[in-house]
Amino acid sequence: MIKRTVILLGCLTLIAETNFAQSEKDLPLVQFVKPIIGTQRMGHTFPGATVPFGAVQLSPETDTIPYSVDGKYVPDVYKYCAGYQYDDKTIVGFAHTHFNGTGHSDLGDFLVMPTVGKLQLNPGTATDPDSGFRSRFSHKTETAAANYYSVELEDYGIKAELTATTRVGMHQYTFPASDSAHIILDMTYNLYNYPGKDVWTYIRVLDDSTVVGYRQTNGWAKNRTEYFAMRFSKPFKSYGYRNYSTNEPYIGFWRRFDVTKNFPLIQGHDIRAYFNFNTTQGEKVKIKMALSPVSYTGALDNMKAEAAGWDFNKIKNEGQLAWEKQLEKVKIQTVSDSDKINFYTAMYHSFINPTIYMDVDGAYKGLDQQIHNAAEEGFTNYTTFSLWDTHRALHPLFTILQPKRAGDMVESMLKHFDQSIIRMLPVWSTYANEGWCMTGYHAVSVLADAVAKNIAGFDTKKALEAAVTTATNPLYDNIPAYEKYGYIPDSMSATSVSTTLEYAYDDWCVAQMAKKLGNEQIYQQFTKRAQNYKNVYDPSIGYMRPKNKAGQFRKKFDPLETSGEGFIEGNAWNYTLYVPHDPKGLIALLGGDRAFIKRLDALFTTYLPDKYFAHTEDITRDGLIGNYVHGNEPSHHIAYLYNWTTEPWKTQSTVRMILKSQYHNGPDGLGGNDDTGQMSAWYIFSALGFYPVAPGSDHYSLGSPLVKSASISLENGKTFTVEAINQSPGNVYVSKVELNGKKLDSKTITQSDITSGGKLTFYMSKKHHK
């Protein structure tokens, strides 16, 4: 017997199927996942269908804002990093690849749009939807859940439903009766699109229901080729295309054919193809779109392996069971369902990226543009490494909840290093390309953290070699100047101070790895470099500050300004506190305990006027608490720095305040970009009561848990439990902490405390205690 349970969550409806025969074991946690959180403004998340770490992320696109017009940047494109804006009124189609919660973008491959009536191959505009194939829609008919999305396309009377496997997106379109039904395959659509981004498009019609091909693009990933295999559940009666490129004057002797209609080879720069059908009332036309980084044959094999049949609900349910398996790694009890929704949506967001990047047989295209095979080498290959963000909490979270994947991700980074022409670990790795986005070389943090926590699956000596080679690479971002001066001079970089601070932390990570592996020479060398943060501190004003080659600090300087003052995505107030590897040294540098506490207090209470960040895309008022920028990652450790002072209870109250103010259930549910899971990982750790202030160490700093209890099921078969006695919204302070029944005198726990299993008990109170 099947019972359909409808749970109203804000503007969307989640529909779960519960089988009485399976009782409460049937998808109890996916019901709390709300993919709509973070889809508006700064969140940049997508609400579509995907499985954990899936290569396919199938989601609606709500406009076609270009990256530039006449060579000038269009600011509105920033809102479409994930393709979907909650405030929009139209949908232009459904694309298969996305980044989740990033502040820059690419992808949006293989847009599919069903229509009826007169064939239109232009998407039209939001102000005039009837001028193209886009359709109006309403949130009232929109449903979003883990591995499922549906919406009514009002202009066509079509119900669109989406689900996915790891490498296959499945569409189900319920049509009205029509002798002019169409499926449009828009190969021109890109996120952050501009003329010339499509290098080449190739479509091959194999039979009356199977189409294969590829698209090569030049975007954030400069040389990216994605292959596909597309199969329809019923034969199309005719097909054709239009080439929108204005840069193909020569067609050679292909002119002897009419290639635009019913010709089985379609190619060009900017192609929109269409497939025509007759449909009856309520008929479901299904599509399977399989992806491959290697070939369309690989895509066909992926389709055969993962989606052999046409049972849409089977694929949806299998994907939701896959999500359930991941969500069940942490089972929590909370004071409110709202907190539970936030927690499991954060889990969902944390397990979207990085993405699996290989075919079912292990084949993938490497950074060297050659074909490699991960399965033959015993690992799963991953891409989408937003490391400036995710080294802070997401990758440390994987060492607890996903240690096997964590090892494979490190191995993927080491393969990237092997395939790099300049011998670099990834900085921002995407689809066999290096994007070079942001600063530092934070892959070394992930490697060092994995070494410190005894994560298996990679060669630790090779990891150290790769880290040292990266940290001393003369081609990368002023490393020779950094080595010469002990800081990056102001004249050589617009982010001279923040990059110096990030390098110092990364150097500490290399040192910790060397120490663990017994290399004393490298340990000493990089321990010394890790102190370089002191070289950009100006004691006369009490802030980190740019200085020139002669060692003179910049005279004109505003510590509140977020742009043009030597920092990236933050100001001197926040970055002066970016020394996660040496809080004691930082406290001494800033004048000792009382001065440091006063500095932290002021950060959270000093009002930052809009003029200091209005020109910066990545910072909005939503992500600010005083002058503290939670919406940007360099500040994520700061609340925990009170633990190194005589007033550690302020960590407890501040963490709880951030959890309440920066995470909500609505479309504006995040105070900043989720950045492929970093914002969400911060929430998970902090809700559980501990946080990795300095990844590269096996220590976690204690805070104030939001949960009443949590049970963490570890891959080694053991269980680690968190319990908060007397938990309530008002009881934000911790009077005592016990580990396995013994009182903890320190403000930290270790990785082995967690992985050994046991119980961490917080005793909550309305009043603070030392």
N, C-alpha and C positions, 0 to 999 in steps of 0.2 A: 504494500500500500504506500502510495506517495502522497505526501502532504506538501503543498507549496506555502512557504512562509515568506511574507512580505514585511521587510523592515524599512521604515522610512528614515533616511539619513539626509537631513537638509533638503536640497532640491532634487536629489536623485533617489531612485528606488533600487535597492538591492534585492534580488530574488534568489533565494536558495532553495534547493530541493532536499528534503529530508526523507530518508527511507526508514520507516519504522523498524524494518528488519535489522538495520545497522544501528538503530537507536542513536544515542548522543555522539557516537563516533563519526557520524556523517557530516563533515564540514562545519564544525561548530565555531572555528576561529576565523575562517575566511569571511564570515558574515560581518566581522568588524572592520574589514579592509574597505577603505573609502578612497578609490583612485582619484576622485575629484579634488581631494585636498591638494592645494598648491598649483592648481591649473591656471590661476589668475595672477596677473601682475608679476611679482618676482618669483613665483614658484616654478614656472616653466616646466611643470610635469605634464605627462600625457595620461588620458583616462582610458586608453584602449586595452587591448588584449595582449598578454604576454605570459610566459611561464618563468619560473625563477632562472635568472641569468640567460634568458632566451635570446637567440640571434634575431628573432622576429619580434617586433614591437609594433603591433598593428593598431592604428589609432586614427581618429578623424582629424582632418585638416580644415580649419575654419576660414582661411583666407590665403591669398597669394602675394603677400607684401614682399617686394623685392629687397635685396640687400642694398642696392644702389640704383640710382637713376641718373643718367648722364655723368657717371663717375662719382656721384656724391652719395654718401651714406644716408640711408633712410632710417631715422631713429625708431620708427614704429616697428621695424622688423625685429627688434630686440624682444618684443612681447611674444614672438612666434618661434622661440628657440625650440619648443616642442611641438609646434604646428597648431596647437589648440588654444583658443582664448575663450574663457567662459562667457564673456560679455557679448561675443559675436552672435549673429542671428542666422548665419548661413554656414553650410558645409560644402566644401569643394570636392571632397572625396576621402579615401582612406588609404594611407601610405603605410609601408611595412617596416621602416627603420626610423628610430628616433634616439636622441639623447634624452636622459631624464633629469630635468632640473638644472641644466647648465646655463651659463651666462654667455655662451657663444654657441654656434650651431653649424650643422651640416646634415646630411642624410635626407630623409623624406623620400625614400626610393619607391618607385612603382605605384603611383597613385591610381586607385580604381574607383570609378564612379558609375553607379547604375542610373539610367534615365529611361523615360518613355516619351513618345511624341516626336516632334521634329528634332533631328540630330543636330546638336550644337557641340562644337569642339573647342570653343573658347570658354574659360571658366566664368567670364563675366565679372562683375564687381559687386562689392557688398552693398553699395548704394543702388545698384540696378541688377538684382539677381536674375531677372528675366532675360538679360542680355547674354547669358551663358548657361553652362550646364550645372552650376551650383544650385543648391536647394535650401530653402528656409527650413528651420527646425526649431523645436521648443524643448526646454529642459523637462517639461512635463511628460514627454514621451521618451526621455533619455534614461537609460539604465547603465550603470557602471559598476563592475564588480571584478574581483580577481579573475583574470582570463576570460572576461566576457564584457562586451559592449554592445548596446543596441540603441537605435534611434529611428524615428519616423522621418523620412524625407518627404516633407509636406507637399512640395511642388509636384511630386511624381506618384504619391500614394504608395511608396515603397517602404517596407520595413527592412532596415539594414541590421544585421547581426554579425559580430566578429568574435572569433576565438583563435587559439594558436597552439602549436607545439613549439619545440625549441627552434626548429628551422622552417616551419610551415605556417603561413597564415591562412585561416579558413573563413570565407565570407558566405553568408546565407542571406539572399535577398528575396523577400516575398513580394512578388509583382502583382499589379492589377492585370486584367485582360487587356492585351495589346498586340497589334501586329507590327508595332514599331518600338520594341523594347531594345535597349542598347546597354552594353557594358563598355565604358571608356577606359582605356589604359593610357594614362597620361605620363609619358616618359620625360616630359619637359619640367615637371614639377620638382622643385628642390626646396629644402629649407635653406634660408639665406641665399636665395637665388639671384642670378645676374646674367646678363648676356654672355654667352661663351662658357658658362659653367659646365654644360654638357659637352664633353669632348667628342663622344660618339655613342650612338644608340643602334642596337642590332636586335631585330625580332625575326624569328623563324617560325612559320606556321607548319607544324608537323602533320596535323590532321584536323578534322573539323571540331575538335575539342581540346587540342593541346598546342600551346605556344611556348617557345623558349627564347632566350636571348640574354642580353647583358646591357649595361650602361656604364660608361666610363665618365667620371666627373673630375673636375679640377676645382676643389673648394678648400675648406680647412685641411682636409686630406688632399694633397696636391695630385695624387695619382691613385685614384680608387676605382676599381672595377667590381661591380656586383652583378652576379649572374642570377637568372631566375628560370623557373619552369612553372607555367600557369596552365591549369586544367579546369575545364568547365564541366558541370554535371550533365549538361545536355549540349548537343551539337549547335553551333551557331549557323545561321542560314547564309550569312555573307559577312564580309569584313573589309576594312580598308584603313587608310590613315591620311594624315595631312602633315607635311613637314613645315614647321614654322621658322626654320632657319632662313635668314636673309644673306647667309654667307656661303652658299653652295651654288655658284653660278655654273659650274661644270658638272654634267652628269654623264659624259661620255656616251657610249652607245647603248646605255640603259634606256635611252629615249625611244628605242624601238618597241618598248613595252609600256603598257599602262600599269605602272607599278602601284598606283594609289588605290586600286580596288581589286580585291580577291587575288592578289599576287602574293605568293608565299614567303617572299623575302622583303623585309621592311628595314630600311637603314637610313641614317641621317643624323644631323646634330640635335634637332629639336622635334621630336615625333609625338603625335597623339594618335593612337590607334583606336579603332572601335570594332565591336563585334555585335551583330544584329540577331535578334531572336523574335519569335512569336511566343507569347505567354498567355496562359489562362488565368482566370481570377484565383488569387491565392497561391499560384504556383511558386515554388521555391527554386531559384536558380542558385547553385552553389559554385564556389570557386576555391581552388587550392592554389596558393602561391608559395612555392618553395624557393628558398634562397641558398646560394653557395658562394664562397669566396674564390672558388677555383674554376668551375665550368658549369654549363647548363646540364651536362650529363650528371655532374655531382648534385645539382638541384633536383633532377629527376630521381636519383637514388635516395636523396633525403626525403622526398615526398613518398616514395614507396616504403621506406623504413618507418616513417613517423605518422603518415596519414594515408594509409592504403585505401580506405573506404570513404564513404560519404556521410557517415553518421556524425553530424554536427554536435549533437549533445554528448556523444561519447568523448569527442576530443575536448569539449568544454569541461566535462566532468573530470577527465583525466588530468587536465591542467589545473583544475581547482584542487584536486587531491594532491598534486605536486606542491601547490602552495600550502595546503594544509600540513603536509609533511614538514615544510620549512618553518611555518608558524608555530608548530607544536614543539619546536626546539625550546621555546620559552612560553610557559603557561603561567599566566598572572591572574591575580585577584586585585581589583582596584576599588576605590571608594565610589567611583562613578563610571557608567558606561562610556561617557565622553573620554575619559582617560584611557579606557580600553581601546576605543576607536583610534585615538591618536597613537597608541603604542603599536597596534597591529598594522596600522597604515604605515608607520615608520619602519616596521619590519619588512613590509611589502616593498617600500621604496628602497630599502637597504639591499634587497636581494634582486634588484633589476639589473644593475651594473656592478662590476664589469660583465661583458657579454661573451658567451661562447663563440669562438671564431674558428670553426673548422667543420668539415662535412662529417657525416656519420662514420666514415671510414678513417677519420683523423686528418685528412688532407686540408691544408690551408696555404694561403699565399703569404709569404713572409715579407718583412721590411725590404729585403733584397729583391722582391718581385719574383722570387722563385717559389716553386711548390715544395712544401715540406710535409711531413706526416707526424703529428703529435702522438697518435695512437702507437705507432711503431717505437716511439721513444718513451712511452708509458706515462703521458700526462695529457690533460685537457688544455687546449690553447684558448686564451682569453684576450679580448681587446677592450677598448673604452676604459683607459686608465687616466682618470682626472686627478692626478696624484697630488697636485698642490692642495687640493681639497681633502681627498680621501685618506691620505696618509695619517691624518690626525686622529680619526676615530673609526672610520669604516673598515679599513684594513685590520686594525687591532680587534674590532668586533669579529671579523672573520676568523682570527686566531682562536677565538672561543667557540663560536657557533658553526664555523665552516672551515676547520683546520685542513681538511683534504683539499678543498678549493683554494685555501690560502697558499698551500704549497704549490699547487698548479699555477696560481697567479704569479708567484715568484719565479717559477720555471719559465713562464711565458715572458716575463721581463728579461730573464737571462737570454732567452732566444732572441728577443729584440736586440739586446746588446750584441750578440754574435752576428746578427744580420745588419747592424748599423754600420754604414760606411765610415762614420767617424768615431766608432767605438763608444757609444753612449747608451746608458740605461734610459728607459722611456721617461719623458717629461710629461707629455699629454699624448698618449698613444691611441690611435684610432684606425681600424681597418687597414692594417699593413702600412700605415703611414705615421710619421712623427709630426705632431701639430705644433710643438714648441710653445704651447700656451702657458702663460704664467712663469714664475721664477723659481729659483732653487733647483736642486736635483733630488727630489723627495722620494724617488724609488729607493734610495739608500735607506731611508727611514723604514720602508716596508720590509726590505731585506734584513736590516738590523733587528727589527721587531720579531721577525720570523726566527732568526737565529737565537735571540734572547729567550724565546718561548719554545724552543726545540721543535719547531714545525718541520715535518719531514717532507720529502719530495723534491729536494734540490741539493746541488753540490755547494756546501757552505764555503769551501775555499774558493770556488769559482765566484761565488757571490761577493766575497771580500775583494777579489781581484777586480771584478766589474765595478764595485763601488769606488775603489781607489782610482781606477782608470777614469771613471766619470768625474770624480772630484778634482782631478788634476788635468782635465782635458783642456788644452790651450785654445781650442776653437769655440768653447762655450762661454758665453755671457760674462766676459771680463774676469775669468778665473786667473789668468796671468797677473792682472792688476791686483786682484784679491790676495794672491800669494805674495806679491811684491810689497804691498802696502799694509796688509792686514785688514784692509777694508777696500771698498770700491770707491774711487774718487768721484765726486759730484759731477765733474765734467764728462765722465765716461758712461753714465747711466742715469736715466730719469728715475730709476728705482734703486739708487745706490745704497740707501740705508736699509730698506727692507730686504733687499737681496743679500746684503752683508749679514744681516741677522739670520736669514734663512740658511745661508751657507754655514754659519757658525753652528747652528743646530744640526744640520746635515753632517758636518764634520764630527760632531759629538757622536752621531749615530755610527759613523765609520769606526771611530775609536772604540765604541762599545762592542762592535762586531769583532774587531781585532783582538780586544781583550778576551772575549769569550773563546776565540779560536787560538789564543796563545801567541799572537804576533805582537811582541812588545814594541818593536820599532815603529810599526804603523800606529799602535795605540798611543805612544808618546807624541808622535808627529801630529796626529789629528786631535788629541786632547789639547795640545797647545793651540791649534787653529780654532778649536771650539770656543776659546776665550776672546776671539776677535770681536764679539759683540761689544766689548768694553771700548773698542776703538772708535765707535761712532756715538758714544755717550758724551754729551756736553754738560758737565757739572754746573756750569754757570747758569743754565736755565732749567736743568733737571730733565732733559729729554734727549732721546736719540735724534741726531741731526746730521745733515749732509756736510761733508768737508772736502776740501780740495787736495791735490797731490802734495801740497806743502804742509798739510795737517791743520789748515785753518778752517774753522767752521763757517758755514754760509752765514753772512751777516743778516740778510733779510729772510725771516723765517716765521711761519705761522703754524704752531703745533696743532691747531684745530683743522687746518685745511687738508682735504683728502686728495688733492690733485696738485702735482707740480712741486711737491716738497720732499721728494726723495723716497716716496712710499708707493706701494701698489695696493689699491682697494682698502685703504685705511689711513689714519692720520698718526701723528707722533704720540698722541695720548695712548692709543691702542698698541702701536708697535713698540713703544718703549717697554712694554710689558711682555714682548715676545722673546723670552729667553726660557723656553719650557724645560731645557736641559739643566739649568742652573738657577733655580729660584733663590737659593741662599746667597749666591753671588750677586744676583740682581738686587735683592733686598739690601745688601751691604752697599752696593753701588748707589742706590737711591736714598741712602741716609739712615738705614736701619729700620727696626720694627715699626715704630710709631709713624715715621714718615711714610713708610710703605703702605701701612693700613690707611692712612689719610689719603694717599694717592689712589688706592683701590676704591675707597668710599666715594671720592670725588668723581671717578670715572663713571660710576653708575648714577650719579645725581646731577652732574653738570649738564645743563641744556646745550645741545648743539644746534645752532640756527641752521635753517635750510640752506643758506647761501654757501655753507661749507661742503655740501654734498649734492646740491640740486643738479649739478652738471655731471654727476657720476652715475652711470646706469646701474651699477651693482649695489648702491646703497640707497635705501628709502627710509622714510620715517617709521614705517612698520617694523623695520629690523633694528631700531635703536632703543636703548634703555639709557637715558641720559646721553652720555657720550660713548657708551659701550655699544659696539656694532656686532650684535649677534648674527645678523644676516650675512656677515662675512667672516670667513673661517679663522683668520689670524687671531681672533679674540676668544676662540672657543675654550681655551684652557684657563682663562683669566679668573673666572669665578672660583676656581679651585686653588688659586694661589694664597688665599687666606689661610689655608692649611699649614703654610710655612711660617705663620705669624702667631702671635699670642691671642688672636681672636679667630680661631678656626670656625666658630659657629656662624660666622658671616658667609662662609662657603655654603653652609646648609641653607640659610634663608635666601641667599642670592640664587642658588641653583633652583630652588622651588619657585622663586619669583620668575625666573627665565622660562621654566617649563610652562608656567601658567600664561605668560604674556606673549610668548613667541610661537606657540603651537595651538591651533584651533581646528575645528571640524569642517569649516566652510571652504569655499573655493579660494579664499585668501588665507588658507590655513597655515602658511609658513611665512616667517618674517624675512625670508631671503631665499635665494636660489637653493634648492636642495642639493645641487652640485653632485649628482649621481650617488646620493645617499649620505653625504657627510652630515647635513643638518639632521637627518633622521637618525643616524648612528649616535649623534650627540644626545638626542632625546632618549634613545634606548638605554645607553649607558647611565645617563643621569637619572632616569626613572628607576633603574635598578639599584642606584646608590653608590656607584663608583665610576671613575673616568680615567683614561690613559693620558695624563698630562704630557708625558714625554715618551712617545713610542720609540722603541729602541731599548727600553727598559722593560723588565717584567713586572713592574709595579703599577698599581692603580690607586688613585687618590680617592678617598671616601668623601661622599657628599650627604645628601638627604634623599632617600628613596621616595618616589611617588607611589609606588605599588604598595599594596598591603602585604602581598607575598608573590614570589616568583619561583618557579621550578625550571631550571635550565638542564635540559637533557644533552649530555655531551657525547661526542662521537666515540669516546672510549668506553661507553656504557655506563658511566657514572653520572650522578646527579648533583648539581650544586643548587642550593636553595637560599633564597633571600626572604627574610621575614621582617616586617615592620610592626612592632608592638605599639598599640595605641595610635595607629595611623589615622590622620584626619587632615583636612585642609588647613586647619589652624596649628596642628602639631608639626611644625617644619624643623624643629631643632632635635638633635640627637643627644640624649643624656648618656648613653652607653652603647658600645658595640661589642658583640661577642662573636667569635669564630669558633664553631664547634663547641659552644658552651663555655669558652674561656674568654675573659675580657681582653679586648685589644687595647694596647697602650699607644700604638702608632696610629697614624691617619692613613695608612695604606694597607692593601692586601696584594698578594702576588698572583701571578698566573698559575703557579702550582697549587696555591690555596684553592683556586677555582677548579682546575682540572683534576685535582685529587678527589673532588667531591666533598660534600659537607654542607654546613649551614652557617650563613652570615645573618646575625640577628641585630637589628637596630631597635633601640628603645626610644620612642618618639616623645617629644614634650613641647609644651607651649613656650617654655623658657629655655634660654640658652645655657650651656654648661661649658666650662673650659675643657 
